[in-house]
Structures are given as C-alpha cells and as structure tokens.
Amino acid sequence: MIRTLAIYIYAGLLVLGTIFQLLRAKKLKKKLSHEQLFIQPSRVSRKVFERTGSTVEVYGQEKLPEGAVLFVANHQGLFDILTILGYLGKPVGFIAKKEIKRLPIIAPWMELIRCVFIDRKDRRQSVRSINQGIENLRNGYSMVIFPEGTRSRGNQVYSFKSGSFRLALKAKVPIVPIAIDGTYRMLEEQNGRVSPARVSLTIKDPIHPEEYAGMKSTEIAKKVEQIIRKQITQHQVQKENHSVKPPHPPVNVQL
C-alpha cells in the first residue's frame, strides 16, 4: 500500500504542477489548437502510467482516420483513461461521469480537451450532454465512449448500451473500435493496490458512415461489441499460449 500511496501522491503533484499551464491554456484557449491543449494531459497520463511500472503496446495506429472520430472502447479499469490519453496518438475528449467535474484542476483540463460530463440518472441532462458530444464531433473534435457503462474489472466484455452511439449517427463520423486489455490488473485485480501490468491497446478498422447508414443504434452497438469482444478473446488465447503475436507491430506514440 505504501507504493500505491506514493504513486497517488506522485500523480497528485504532477496534476498540481500543471496549474500554471492550465491558467495559460484557459487564457489562450481560442488561439491554441486541440493538439496543443491535449499535450499536457497526455504527458501527465504517460508519466503516471510509467511510474506504475506498466507497459503499453499499441497496435493498429496506422488505421486512425483523419478528422473527427467516435472511438468506442471496452472498460476494464480506471487506467483505461490514462491509456487512451497517453498512448492512442490522437487528441480526444471523453463522455465522462458528472462526478469527475468536482475534481479540481483535472475537470478544467477535461473541459479544455472537449470532454462532456453526463448524469445518467437525469434524462434531460443526458440528452443535453449527448447533443454537446454530437456538436463536438461536427466541429472536428474526436470523442471516446465506454458503452458498457461501468468497469468490468476483468477481461470480460459487458453488453454495450446503444444510446451513446447516437453521437456517430447524428454527426456522421467514423466509428473506431478500441480493444483494451490488461488495465484491470493494474488496480482492480489487486483490491485497490497499484501493480505493474502489460497492457495492450488495439485499434480496429474504422466503420465509416456509409457502412452503418440505415442501421439502428442497437445494431451498431452489437457490431462494435462483437469486434472488441473477439479481439479481447484472441489476445487472451495468445497470452495463454505464451506467444502473443499481435496483428501489427507495436507503436511508440510521441505527442
């Protein structure tokens, strides 16, 4: 637990150390690109991740489309967010729980990178948040959703809820499935103790608007869920065979 506490303190100091960059970014928000605003959150995420002793292997980065994208990821653990922020290689905002909005420094950074906070218990507010996410996509800002709705805390994939897929349907942007495996071993499997793990982030082929045109959100959700579930299963089989052979060489991301 001492090591876990040390990592939390380290993460807190890193976040605290960005306060001057945050004030500057808020002041110059209209003059800075999304990529420039994203640099600090990405760097902090990578530093915290590295401090845990974990490694990330990124596969399929060459499949990333230009322009705005709706990324759809499974949700194994708390470190999924740091994995995406630090290693995906493309600036993104998240559809995030409203509770995160209470976090000082972190919440303002999330707002700057176009995150949207949602209260799933408040239908009207949820609709407004989804509409804001649609607007972000239309304006060229990529978004990430975790349609399971909660962390699986293991390598299983829960059923995908279809509501958030409206973002892609309305904004008419590519949907890119992301399969994340191994993050649950960093925290959830250890009963709250931070431990090193080998994590993989696999970017699958984009599903372009013309491919899902005419499909219902429930059908799209099922299709994406199957893609991610299949990738996680393949990765587990490869690990069990002690011969992990990913579909593409890992990529070291530099932002």
C-alpha positions in Angstrom: 0.0 0.0 0.0 3.0 2.3 0.6 3.9 2.0 -3.1 0.3 2.7 -4.1 0.1 5.8 -1.9 3.4 7.0 -3.4 2.0 6.7 -6.9 -1.1 8.6 -5.9 1.0 11.4 -4.3 3.2 11.5 -7.5 0.1 11.8 -9.7 -1.4 14.5 -7.5 1.9 16.5 -7.6 2.0 16.1 -11.4 -1.5 17.4 -11.7 -0.9 20.3 -9.3 2.2 21.1 -11.3 0.1 21.9 -14.4 -1.8 24.7 -12.8 0.2 27.5 -14.5 -0.1 25.7 -17.8 -3.9 25.4 -17.1 -4.3 29.1 -16.5 -2.3 29.9 -19.6 -4.3 27.4 -21.7 -7.6 28.8 -20.5 -6.5 32.4 -21.3 -5.3 31.4 -24.8 -7.9 28.7 -25.5 -9.1 30.3 -28.7 -5.6 30.7 -30.0 -4.4 27.1 -29.2 -5.3 24.1 -31.3 -6.9 21.0 -29.9 -3.5 19.2 -30.3 -1.7 21.9 -28.3 -4.3 21.8 -25.5 -4.0 18.0 -25.4 -0.2 17.9 -24.8 -0.3 18.4 -21.1 -3.0 15.9 -20.2 -1.2 13.3 -22.5 2.2 13.9 -20.9 0.8 13.6 -17.3 -1.1 10.4 -18.2 2.1 8.8 -19.6 4.2 9.8 -16.6 1.7 8.4 -14.1 1.4 5.2 -16.2 5.1 4.8 -16.4 5.5 5.3 -12.7 3.3 2.2 -12.1 5.9 0.1 -13.9 3.4 -0.9 -16.5 4.0 -1.1 -20.3 1.6 -0.3 -23.1 1.7 -1.9 -26.6 -0.3 -0.1 -29.2 -1.4 -1.9 -32.3 -3.1 -0.7 -35.5 -2.3 3.0 -35.1 -2.0 3.3 -38.9 -5.8 2.7 -39.0 -6.5 6.1 -37.4 -8.6 8.2 -39.8 -8.1 11.9 -40.3 -10.6 14.3 -38.8 -13.2 13.6 -36.0 -13.8 10.1 -34.9 -16.0 8.4 -32.4 -13.8 5.9 -30.5 -15.6 3.1 -28.8 -13.7 1.2 -26.1 -14.3 -1.6 -23.6 -13.8 -0.6 -20.0 -11.7 -2.9 -17.8 -10.4 -0.5 -15.2 -9.6 3.0 -14.1 -6.3 3.1 -16.0 -8.2 2.8 -19.4 -8.5 6.6 -19.5 -4.8 7.2 -18.9 -4.0 4.5 -21.5 -6.1 6.4 -24.1 -4.9 9.8 -23.2 -1.3 8.9 -23.2 -0.9 6.3 -25.9 -3.7 6.5 -28.5 -1.9 9.1 -30.6 -4.9 11.3 -31.3 -6.4 14.1 -29.2 -9.8 13.1 -27.8 -12.4 14.1 -25.3 -14.5 11.7 -23.2 -18.1 11.3 -22.3 -17.4 11.2 -18.6 -19.4 10.8 -15.4 -20.6 14.0 -13.8 -18.8 13.2 -10.6 -15.4 13.9 -12.2 -16.5 17.5 -12.7 -15.9 18.0 -9.0 -12.1 17.3 -9.3 -10.1 20.5 -9.1 -7.5 21.1 -12.0 -8.5 17.8 -13.6 -12.0 18.9 -14.5 -10.9 22.2 -16.1 -8.3 20.3 -18.2 -11.1 17.9 -19.3 -13.3 20.8 -20.3 -10.4 22.2 -22.4 -10.0 19.0 -24.4 -13.8 18.9 -25.1 -14.9 16.3 -22.6 -18.6 16.1 -21.9 -20.0 15.4 -18.4 -23.1 13.3 -18.2 -25.6 12.4 -15.4 -27.1 9.1 -16.4 -29.8 9.5 -13.8 -31.0 12.7 -15.3 -32.5 12.0 -18.7 -32.8 15.7 -19.8 -29.2 16.4 -18.8 -28.1 13.2 -20.5 -29.7 14.3 -23.8 -28.0 17.7 -23.5 -24.7 16.1 -22.9 -25.1 13.7 -25.9 -26.1 16.8 -28.1 -22.9 18.5 -26.9 -20.9 15.5 -27.9 -22.5 15.5 -31.3 -21.7 19.1 -31.7 -18.0 18.5 -30.7 -17.8 15.8 -33.4 -19.3 18.0 -36.0 -16.8 20.7 -35.1 -13.9 18.3 -35.7 -13.2 17.0 -32.1 -12.9 13.3 -31.6 -14.7 11.7 -28.7 -14.4 8.5 -26.7 -17.3 6.4 -25.2 -17.3 3.4 -22.9 -20.7 1.9 -23.8 -20.5 -0.8 -21.1 -21.4 1.9 -18.7 -19.1 0.6 -15.9 -15.8 -1.1 -15.4 -15.8 -4.8 -16.0 -12.8 -5.2 -13.5 -11.7 -8.2 -15.6 -11.1 -9.4 -19.1 -14.8 -10.0 -19.8 -16.8 -7.5 -22.0 -20.2 -6.4 -20.8 -23.1 -5.7 -23.2 -22.8 -2.4 -25.0 -25.6 0.2 -24.3 -26.7 1.7 -27.6 -27.6 5.3 -26.5 -24.2 6.9 -26.9 -23.9 5.6 -30.5 -26.3 8.4 -31.4 -23.2 10.6 -31.4 -21.9 8.9 -34.6 -25.3 8.5 -36.2 -26.1 12.2 -35.8 -22.6 13.6 -36.5 -21.9 11.1 -39.4 -18.3 10.4 -38.4 -16.3 7.1 -38.5 -16.6 4.7 -35.6 -13.3 3.2 -34.5 -13.4 0.2 -32.0 -10.6 0.1 -29.5 -9.9 -3.1 -27.5 -8.1 -2.5 -24.2 -6.7 -5.5 -22.3 -4.7 -5.7 -19.1 -5.6 -2.5 -17.3 -7.7 -4.3 -14.7 -4.5 -6.0 -13.5 -3.1 -2.6 -12.5 -5.7 -1.8 -9.8 -9.0 -3.6 -9.8 -7.5 -7.2 -9.6 -5.2 -6.1 -6.7 -8.0 -4.8 -4.5 -7.0 -1.2 -4.9 -3.3 -1.7 -4.8 -1.4 -0.3 -7.9 0.6 -3.0 -9.6 2.6 -3.2 -12.9 0.9 -4.9 -15.8 1.3 -5.5 -19.5 -1.4 -3.6 -21.3 -2.5 -3.7 -25.0 -4.4 -1.1 -26.9 -5.6 -2.4 -30.3 -7.2 -0.1 -32.8 -9.5 -1.9 -35.2 -10.7 -0.9 -38.7 -12.9 2.2 -38.8 -16.6 1.7 -39.6 -17.4 4.6 -41.9 -20.8 6.3 -42.1 -21.7 4.7 -45.4 -21.1 1.3 -43.8 -23.5 1.9 -40.9 -26.0 4.0 -42.8 -29.5 2.6 -42.3 -28.5 0.6 -39.2 -30.2 1.2 -35.8 -28.0 2.3 -32.9 -28.7 -1.1 -31.3 -27.3 -2.9 -34.3 -24.2 -0.7 -34.4 -23.6 -1.3 -30.7 -23.8 -5.1 -31.2 -21.5 -5.0 -34.2 -18.8 -3.0 -32.4 -19.2 -5.1 -29.2 -18.5 -8.2 -31.2 -15.4 -6.7 -32.8 -14.0 -5.7 -29.4 -15.0 -9.0 -27.7 -13.4 -11.0 -30.5 -10.1 -9.0 -30.2 -10.0 -9.4 -26.4 -10.7 -13.2 -26.7 -7.9 -13.5 -29.3 -5.5 -11.7 -27.0 -6.3 -13.9 -24.1 -5.8 -17.0 -26.1 -2.4 -15.7 -27.4 -1.3 -14.9 -23.8 -2.3 -18.4 -22.6 -0.2 -19.9 -25.4 2.7 -17.7 -24.3 3.1 -16.4 -27.8 1.4 -13.0 -28.2 1.5 -12.2 -31.9 -0.4 -9.0 -32.4 -1.8 -8.2 -35.8 0.6 -5.2 -36.2 3.9 -4.2 -34.6 3.5 -2.1 -31.5 3.9 1.7 -32.0 5.7 4.0 -29.7 3.5 7.1 -29.5 5.0 10.6 -29.3 2.8 13.7 -29.0 
